[in-house]
Amino acid sequence: MILADKIINERKKLGWSQEEMADKLGVSRQSVSKWEGAQSVPDLQRILEMSKIFGVSTDYLLKDDIEDVIPSEKADSDSSLRKLSLEEANTYLDIVKKSSDKIALGVAICTSCPVPLLLLESAFKAGSGISEGVAGGLGTVLLLVLVAISLVFIIPAGMALSKWEWLEKESFETEYGVDGAVRTKSNKFEPRFVRGITMGIVTILLGVILLVAVAFINENNEPPIIAAASALLLFIGAGVNMIIRAGMVKDSYSRVLQEDDYTKAKKENKVMNAVAPAYWLLVTAGYLAWSFTTNNWGFTWIVWPIAGIVFGAISVVVDQITRKD
């Protein structure tokens, strides 16, 4: 099989058009067309780039007598590890993208669930005629209804992702072409990830600014402050929605590539794998207990950023201890 045929085969395996492949290599579509038509031969730099994105060796591309694909993976690969095919990787990435929208929406609804309770309390204190019992009772019912609605989105999406948990917990090897294809998608998604995280943070900050401004203007007038706290929760819900959607997709690429928080070394850190679930379970229980006890949902959300910072510190400490061990 000649080079032209091999380029065609590998490009089609990845589902790329000539234009898409040209973009990845920084050449014109006409150049790719000429390579595949055996009208010209790519230079050595392009051969090396194709070897990387196809996940095959340069020998396979250059030597006509080599018909079988020679992966560019490490020669000392562990055959005992589970293999991840390109089809499986693409299926997983598609499921994460769809699930991220549902989970992000569910979390946003759950974050905003105290809003009706706060608004009814604000109406009561403003003397609208609603009794305290009605405000508290109806507000609590609506809160629970919104929590139930959020679970309708979160639970099915979580179940769809559950069978892929091994990507996060187990070490594995990717078949040829997987790393190159996924890394290309990851690099393409990077600007969207940065934009999503930035917009999410800015949205939350706008809610905080609104609350501070209303509290400053209405220092001795509680109803507007409570209403502003409600608005803050809506801003937080919208911001969290953006952050989760961007973060889940970014994490899916990191899981397949086994980078960042999903390297083989971190997966084998059994101490942190045991600490993390228990930690977040305690944080969630503490948040709910504090919120229901004080009924100050507009403030208790501060638990989450603090818990995130503390968890990061714990991770660093545990990582250093286990490395020394």
C-alpha angles and dihedrals in degrees: 000000000000126000093258092058092046092053090051093048096048093045092052092047088061092046094239127149120222089257092054093049091047090054092052092051096040095240136112124272088242090061092054090046091053092048091051091045091051089239092124140006124236117241122252094265091055090047090054091048092049090049088055099045094042092045093229134118124264088236090062091052098044104038114075093198093062107087101164120076114255108205118225090221121122115289092225094057115153109245090198092068121095115259124230114207126207091248091053092047093051091046091051093048091050092050092049092051092052093042093048091062092052096043092046091051092047093050091047090053091047091049090052096043095104091058096092090048092050094046092050090049089050090051091050093051091046089060098246093150097259111130121232091243093053092045093050096041098044092041091053092049091051090047091055092045091054091048089052091049091050090053090054087065099035103046100053091044091049091050090052089055096042095086089058095055090106089073088065098040107032133060113238143164128240123227120238116295095019099099093046095048095045094045090053090053091045093053091048091051095048096090091049090049093052091045093049095049092045094049091046093053093044091051092053091047090052089056091050091049090050092052093047092048094049091046090051094049095042099037094154099029109088103185096065090048091052090048090051089050087055090051089050090057090051090051090048091049092051092046094047089050091058094044095049094047092051094039097050093051091046091049091051090061091047091051093053092044091041093230137136108006093000104062118136090250093056092046089056091052096104093177094062092041088059096041099049100063093044092048096052092043089056092046092051092047091048092048094051093044092049093044096049092042097050097027085217099130091154090068107027092073085081085083091078102057090042091049090050092053092047091048090053090053091048090050092054093048094047091046092053093047094049092047091054090048 
